[in-house]
Amino acid sequence: MSLNDDLTAVRRNLDELTRKVERLEQQAAAARRQPASAAPDQSRMVPVPDTPYDSALWTDSDDEGLGARDRRAP
C-alpha cells in the first residue's frame, strides 16, 4: 500500500470512531435523562443463605472434569 492509501484508511477509521463516540455520548445523555427505577423487582430476586451447605448434598457427586472417585481416567 502506498502512503496515500494508508492515510486514507486511517482517516476513514478515525471518522468511524468519531461517529461511534458521538453515538455513545448521545446514548449516555439519554440514559441520564431517564429516571432510575425506584427499587429492583423483589419478585425476581432469589435469596442465597450465608450458611454453609449440608455436606450430605455432595456425597454421591462426581468432581467435574475429574470423573468419579472410584474410577480411573482412561
N, C-alpha and C positions, 0 to 999 in steps of 0.2 A: 504494500500500500504506500501511496505517496504521502507526503506531509499534509497536503490539502485534504486527502481522504480521511486521514487521522483527525485533523482539526474539525472536519465536518461531522464525523462520528461523535467526537467529544461534545461539540455544540448541541447536537441532537439529543444526546444523553443528558446533558445539563438542562436543556429545555424541558425534557420529560420529567426530570427530577424536580424542577421548579414547579411544574404543574401539579405533581403529586403532593408536594409540600403545601402548596396553596389549598388543595382539596382537603388535606388533613387539618389545616388551620380552620377552614370553614366548618368541618365536622366537629372539631373541638369547640368552636364558638357556639354552634348549635346545641351541643351537649350541655354546655354551661348554662344556656338559657332555659333548658328544660328543668322543671323542678324535680328534685330527687324524691324517690318514693319514701314514705314516712318510715316504714319498717319492713323487714323481709317477711315473706309469706311463711308464717309459722307452720302451716299445714304441710309444707313440703320438706320441712326440716326433720331430720332423724336424730334423736339424742344418742350419743355414744358415751357409755359409762366410763369413768376413770378407773374403776376397779379392774383387777386382772381377770382374764377369762378363766374358767374352770379348766384345769389341765386334762380332765376326763374327755373334753371335747376333741382332743388331739390324739387319743390313744391308738386309734386304728388308721391314722392318716399316713400317707407317704410323704417323704420330703420331696418337694418339687424339684425336678431335674436330676434327682439322685436315685429315684426308684424306691422300691420297698426296702425296709430294713433287713428282711431275712433273705433277700435275693441278691445275687451279684450282677453287675452290668455285663453285657455280652463282650 
